[in-house]
């Protein structure tokens, strides 16, 4: 067990940091803070965004590792440093005068000097028959994460006319056989039409009835009109939203894309509240989330150090006053 340093004036029942979310960002922050000998607890609901994925990609030395295995290894590492892990959803966070209060799904309350939100985002999956069944296996949201596995195969780019067109042109990095599917949206700009024609990217704008395949492996896209489109994989861009509404309830600011606004070290502008991971950025890679978690952890520890020094200085000054030492020193100087 880690012997946590005592902080003057701090309630021994108070955590120095509560981390909400046990994904790559949250676990990375916990590792840094645990090694800094902070009293930390990670609360996680056990529903990660990448649960359906077959493997994490683009993460140096861990490329292809199953998400569940990465999570298991992360939890195993943080508990070595005395970090607590609770598989429990956080339902509310309140900013009180001197600390933050975290409420768990079982009704229990945790007091914390700092809270790090690492709750991530949720992809908006279209309500198309067969879509959810293929998600994570042959239907993906990120070409950088899964494009290599479908190199030189027949691909579809799904979304509105504008979004699907941009995605299709990006997918040309991985395959020259890419089609745009817009599920009824025909609002292409003239410029987009010219670009798609020049790049020889076909467009299927008819409403989609269903995705067909076996065991999550896409075989074809069936439309309300016209012949089916044989495809091996589909990439989509249909937007996303915050997985939890805690940041909104706490008064955090959001940008036009729905990401939480933070400074470069994860500060939200709400006293004692930090955020890291997919909820705050456009580059949503595991490697980036890990880096953001570590960066926020350093900022959190820095603030705690400043507060600790202030409290210790105040306590020492108070003790000196009680002994009359300050008065003696002033008298000597005069």
C-alpha positions as CSV (number, residue, x, y, z in Angstrom):
1,X,0.0,0.0,0.0
2,X,1.1,3.5,-0.7
3,X,1.7,5.8,2.3
4,X,-0.1,8.9,1.1
5,X,1.4,12.2,2.4
6,X,-0.9,14.1,4.8
7,X,-1.9,17.5,3.7
8,X,-2.5,20.1,6.4
9,X,-6.2,20.9,6.9
10,X,-7.3,18.2,4.6
11,X,-10.0,15.7,5.6
12,X,-8.4,12.2,5.5
13,X,-11.6,11.0,3.9
14,X,-11.2,13.3,0.9
15,X,-9.7,12.1,-2.4
16,X,-7.2,14.4,-4.0
17,X,-8.5,13.5,-7.4
18,X,-11.6,11.7,-8.6
19,X,-11.3,10.6,-12.3
20,X,-14.6,10.0,-14.1
21,X,-14.0,7.6,-16.9
22,X,-11.6,4.6,-17.1
23,X,-10.7,4.8,-20.8
24,X,-7.2,5.6,-22.1
25,X,-7.3,9.3,-21.0
26,X,-8.6,8.5,-17.5
27,X,-6.2,5.6,-16.8
28,X,-3.2,7.6,-18.2
29,X,-4.0,10.4,-15.8
30,X,-4.4,8.0,-12.9
31,X,-1.0,6.4,-13.6
32,X,0.8,9.8,-13.5
33,X,-1.1,10.9,-10.4
34,X,-0.6,7.6,-8.6
35,X,3.1,7.8,-9.2
36,X,3.0,11.3,-7.8
37,X,1.6,9.7,-4.6
38,X,-1.8,11.3,-4.9
39,X,-4.9,9.8,-3.4
40,X,-6.9,9.0,-6.5
41,X,-10.0,7.0,-7.4
42,X,-11.1,6.1,-11.0
43,X,-14.9,5.6,-11.5
44,X,-15.9,3.9,-14.7
45,X,-19.3,2.6,-16.0
46,X,-17.6,-0.1,-18.1
47,X,-19.1,1.1,-21.5
48,X,-16.1,2.3,-23.6
49,X,-16.7,3.9,-27.0
50,X,-14.3,1.4,-28.6
51,X,-15.9,-1.7,-27.1
52,X,-17.1,-3.0,-30.4
53,X,-13.7,-2.5,-32.1
54,X,-11.6,-5.5,-32.8
55,X,-8.3,-3.7,-32.0
56,X,-6.7,-0.4,-31.1
57,X,-4.6,0.9,-33.9
58,X,-1.9,3.6,-34.2
59,X,-0.8,3.2,-30.6
60,X,3.0,2.6,-30.5
61,X,3.9,-0.9,-29.1
62,X,0.2,-1.8,-28.7
63,X,-1.0,-1.7,-32.3
64,X,-3.9,-4.1,-32.7
65,X,-4.4,-4.8,-29.0
66,X,-8.1,-5.6,-28.2
67,X,-9.6,-2.6,-26.3
68,X,-10.7,-4.8,-23.3
69,X,-7.1,-6.0,-22.9
70,X,-5.7,-2.5,-23.0
71,X,-8.2,-1.5,-20.3
72,X,-7.3,-4.6,-18.2
73,X,-3.6,-3.8,-18.4
74,X,-4.2,-0.2,-17.6
75,X,-6.2,-1.0,-14.4
76,X,-3.5,-3.5,-13.4
77,X,-0.9,-0.8,-13.7
78,X,-2.6,2.0,-11.8
79,X,-3.6,-0.2,-8.8
80,X,0.1,-0.9,-8.2
81,X,0.5,2.7,-7.2
82,X,-2.4,2.7,-4.8
83,X,-5.1,4.1,-7.2
84,X,-8.6,2.8,-6.5
85,X,-10.7,1.6,-9.3
86,X,-14.5,1.5,-9.0
87,X,-16.7,0.0,-11.8
88,X,-19.5,2.4,-11.0
89,X,-21.2,5.2,-13.0
90,X,-20.9,8.8,-11.8
91,X,-24.3,10.4,-12.0
92,X,-23.5,13.9,-10.7
93,X,-20.7,16.2,-9.8
94,X,-21.2,19.4,-7.7
95,X,-18.9,22.2,-7.1
96,X,-19.0,23.2,-3.4
97,X,-17.2,26.0,-1.6
98,X,-14.0,24.1,-0.7
99,X,-14.2,20.9,-2.7
100,X,-16.1,19.0,-5.3
101,X,-18.7,16.3,-4.5
102,X,-19.2,13.3,-6.8
103,X,-22.3,11.1,-6.6
104,X,-22.2,7.5,-7.8
105,X,-25.0,5.4,-9.2
106,X,-25.3,3.5,-5.9
107,X,-26.0,6.8,-4.1
108,X,-22.6,7.0,-2.4
109,X,-20.8,10.4,-2.3
110,X,-17.1,11.1,-2.8
111,X,-15.4,14.3,-1.8
112,X,-12.5,15.5,-4.0
113,X,-10.1,18.4,-4.3
114,X,-10.0,18.0,-8.1
115,X,-12.1,16.1,-10.6
116,X,-11.0,15.0,-14.1
117,X,-13.7,14.2,-16.6
118,X,-12.6,11.6,-19.1
119,X,-16.0,10.5,-20.2
120,X,-15.5,10.6,-23.9
121,X,-18.0,10.8,-26.7
122,X,-20.7,8.7,-28.3
123,X,-21.0,8.2,-32.1
124,X,-24.5,8.7,-33.6
125,X,-25.3,5.4,-35.4
126,X,-27.8,5.7,-38.2
127,X,-31.0,3.7,-37.6
128,X,-30.5,1.5,-40.6
129,X,-31.2,-2.2,-40.4
130,X,-27.9,-4.1,-40.1
131,X,-25.8,-1.0,-39.3
132,X,-25.3,-1.7,-35.6
133,X,-24.6,-5.4,-36.2
134,X,-21.6,-4.4,-38.5
135,X,-20.4,-1.6,-36.3
136,X,-16.8,-2.2,-35.1
137,X,-16.3,-5.1,-37.5
138,X,-16.9,-3.8,-41.0
139,X,-18.5,-0.4,-40.3
140,X,-16.2,2.2,-38.8
141,X,-16.0,5.9,-38.1
142,X,-12.3,6.5,-38.5
143,X,-10.1,5.7,-41.5
144,X,-6.9,6.3,-39.6
145,X,-8.0,3.7,-37.0
146,X,-9.4,1.0,-39.4
147,X,-8.5,2.0,-43.0
148,X,-5.4,-0.1,-43.2
149,X,-7.4,-3.3,-42.6
150,X,-9.6,-2.5,-45.6
151,X,-6.9,-1.3,-48.0
152,X,-7.6,-1.9,-51.7
153,X,-11.1,-3.2,-50.9
154,X,-14.5,-1.9,-52.0
155,X,-15.6,0.8,-49.5
156,X,-18.5,3.1,-48.9
157,X,-18.5,6.5,-47.4
158,X,-21.8,7.3,-45.6
159,X,-23.2,10.6,-44.4
160,X,-24.8,13.8,-45.7
161,X,-23.8,14.8,-49.2
162,X,-21.1,17.1,-47.9
163,X,-19.8,14.9,-45.1
164,X,-19.8,11.7,-47.2
165,X,-18.0,13.4,-50.1
166,X,-15.2,14.6,-47.9
167,X,-14.9,11.2,-46.2
168,X,-14.8,9.4,-49.6
169,X,-12.0,11.6,-50.9
170,X,-10.1,10.9,-47.7
171,X,-10.6,7.2,-48.1
172,X,-8.8,7.3,-51.5
173,X,-5.6,7.0,-49.4
174,X,-6.6,3.4,-48.6
175,X,-8.5,2.3,-51.7
176,X,-9.4,3.6,-55.1
177,X,-12.7,1.8,-55.0
178,X,-14.9,4.1,-52.9
179,X,-18.6,5.1,-53.4
180,X,-20.6,7.8,-51.7
181,X,-23.9,6.8,-50.0
182,X,-26.1,9.6,-48.7
183,X,-29.4,7.9,-47.8
184,X,-31.6,10.3,-49.8
185,X,-29.6,13.5,-49.4
186,X,-28.9,15.1,-52.8
187,X,-27.7,18.5,-51.6
188,X,-24.2,18.4,-53.3
189,X,-22.5,21.7,-54.1
190,X,-21.4,22.2,-57.6
191,X,-17.8,22.1,-56.4
192,X,-18.3,18.7,-54.7
193,X,-20.0,17.3,-57.8
194,X,-17.0,18.3,-60.0
195,X,-14.5,16.9,-57.5
196,X,-16.4,13.5,-57.3
197,X,-16.6,13.3,-61.1
198,X,-12.9,14.2,-61.5
199,X,-11.9,11.5,-59.0
200,X,-14.3,9.0,-60.5
201,X,-16.2,8.4,-57.2
202,X,-19.7,7.1,-57.8
203,X,-22.7,8.5,-55.8
204,X,-25.6,6.5,-54.6
205,X,-28.1,9.0,-53.1
206,X,-31.1,6.6,-52.9
207,X,-32.5,5.9,-49.4
208,X,-30.8,2.8,-47.8
209,X,-33.1,0.0,-46.7
210,X,-30.5,-2.2,-45.0
211,X,-26.9,-3.5,-44.8
212,X,-26.5,-7.1,-45.6
213,X,-23.8,-9.5,-44.5
214,X,-22.9,-12.3,-42.2
215,X,-21.7,-12.1,-38.6
216,X,-21.0,-8.4,-38.8
217,X,-19.1,-8.7,-42.1
218,X,-20.7,-6.3,-44.7
219,X,-21.4,-7.8,-48.1
220,X,-23.8,-5.3,-49.8
221,X,-25.9,-2.2,-49.3
222,X,-29.5,-2.5,-50.3
223,X,-31.4,0.6,-51.5
224,X,-35.0,1.5,-51.9
225,X,-34.4,1.8,-55.6
226,X,-31.8,0.5,-58.0
227,X,-29.4,-2.5,-57.6
228,X,-27.6,-3.3,-54.4
229,X,-24.0,-2.1,-54.0
230,X,-21.5,-4.7,-53.2
231,X,-19.1,-3.4,-50.5
232,X,-16.6,-4.9,-48.1
233,X,-16.7,-2.1,-45.5
234,X,-18.4,1.2,-44.8
235,X,-17.1,4.3,-43.1
236,X,-19.5,6.9,-41.7
237,X,-19.6,10.5,-40.6
238,X,-22.9,11.2,-38.9
239,X,-21.8,13.3,-35.9
240,X,-21.2,12.5,-32.3
241,X,-22.1,13.8,-28.8
242,X,-20.9,13.8,-25.3
243,X,-21.2,10.4,-23.6
244,X,-22.2,12.2,-20.3
245,X,-23.8,15.5,-19.6
246,X,-21.7,16.3,-16.6
247,X,-19.6,19.0,-18.3
248,X,-22.7,20.8,-19.5
249,X,-24.3,20.7,-16.0
250,X,-21.2,22.0,-14.5
251,X,-21.2,25.1,-16.8
252,X,-18.4,24.2,-19.1
253,X,-18.1,26.0,-22.4
254,X,-18.5,24.1,-25.7
255,X,-17.3,24.8,-29.3
256,X,-19.5,24.7,-32.4
257,X,-18.8,21.0,-32.9
258,X,-19.9,20.1,-29.4
259,X,-16.4,19.6,-27.9
260,X,-15.7,20.9,-24.4
261,X,-13.5,23.9,-24.4
262,X,-10.3,23.5,-22.4
263,X,-6.9,25.1,-22.3
264,X,-3.9,23.1,-23.5
265,X,-3.5,21.5,-20.0
266,X,-7.1,20.4,-19.7
267,X,-8.5,23.2,-17.5
268,X,-12.2,23.8,-18.1
269,X,-12.5,27.2,-16.5
270,X,-14.6,25.7,-13.7
271,X,-12.7,25.7,-10.4
272,X,-11.1,22.3,-9.7
273,X,-12.5,20.7,-12.9
274,X,-10.3,19.3,-15.7
275,X,-11.1,17.3,-18.8
276,X,-9.1,15.1,-21.1
277,X,-9.7,12.7,-24.0
278,X,-12.2,12.5,-26.9
279,X,-14.7,14.9,-25.3
280,X,-12.4,17.8,-25.9
281,X,-10.8,17.3,-29.3
282,X,-11.1,16.5,-32.9
283,X,-8.1,14.1,-33.2
284,X,-9.7,11.1,-31.4
285,X,-6.9,8.6,-31.2
286,X,-6.1,6.4,-28.2
287,X,-2.5,7.7,-28.3
288,X,-3.8,11.3,-28.2
289,X,-6.1,10.5,-25.3
290,X,-3.3,9.0,-23.3
291,X,-1.2,12.1,-23.9
292,X,-4.0,14.4,-22.9
293,X,-4.6,12.4,-19.7
294,X,-1.0,12.7,-18.7
295,X,-0.9,16.4,-19.5
296,X,-4.0,17.0,-17.4
297,X,-2.5,15.0,-14.6
298,X,0.6,17.1,-14.4
299,X,-1.5,20.3,-14.4
300,X,-3.7,18.8,-11.6
301,X,-0.7,17.8,-9.5
302,X,0.8,21.3,-10.0
303,X,-2.3,22.9,-8.6
304,X,-2.4,20.5,-5.7
305,X,1.2,21.3,-4.9
306,X,0.5,25.1,-4.9
307,X,-2.4,24.6,-2.6
308,X,-0.4,22.3,-0.3
309,X,2.4,24.9,-0.1
310,X,-0.1,27.6,0.7
311,X,-1.8,25.6,3.4
312,X,1.5,24.6,5.0
313,X,2.7,28.2,4.9
314,X,-0.5,29.4,6.6
315,X,-0.2,26.7,9.2
316,X,3.4,27.5,10.0
317,X,2.6,31.2,10.2
318,X,-0.3,30.5,12.5
319,X,2.0,28.4,14.7
320,X,4.6,31.2,14.9
321,X,2.0,33.7,15.8
322,X,0.7,31.5,18.5
323,X,4.2,31.3,20.0
324,X,4.8,35.0,19.5
325,X,7.8,34.4,17.2
326,X,6.6,36.7,14.5
327,X,6.2,39.5,17.0
328,X,9.8,38.9,18.2
329,X,11.2,39.0,14.7
330,X,9.4,42.2,13.9
331,X,10.7,43.8,17.1
332,X,14.3,42.7,16.3
333,X,14.1,44.1,12.7
334,X,12.8,47.4,14.1
